[in-house]
Amino acid sequence: MLHDMEKDLGLEGLTKAEKSILSAIKTIQSSTEADAFVSSADIQKHGLCVGLPAPTFFRALAALLERKMIVLPEGRAKGLYRLSHAFDAG
C-alpha cells in the first residue's frame, strides 16, 4: 500500500535522502509563505536531514533539481530551493 501511495505521489524510485529533503522543504515551506524559497542551510538543519552526509545531501538536491521536483529562484545556481508548483500541487 505504501509503495502504491509513493507511486501516486511521484516518489517512486527516490532515495531516502531525496524523500527526506522533499519532506523537510515541505515542512519548512508550510511555516512560511507558500512560494518562499528555503536555504540549503535550513534544509540541512531540519531534523529529517541533519544526519545526512554533505555529499549525499548535495547529490540528492541535484537529483531533485534534475527531476524538476524542486526549483531554484530565477538567476540562481544554488542555495535556495522550493518545491516546484507541478510537484507541490499533488
Secondary structure, 3 states (H helix, E strand, C coil): CHHHHHHHHCCCCCCHHHHHHHHHHHHHHHCCCCCCCEEHHHHHHCCCCCCCCHHHHHHHHHHHHHCCCEECCCCCCCCEEEECHHHHCC
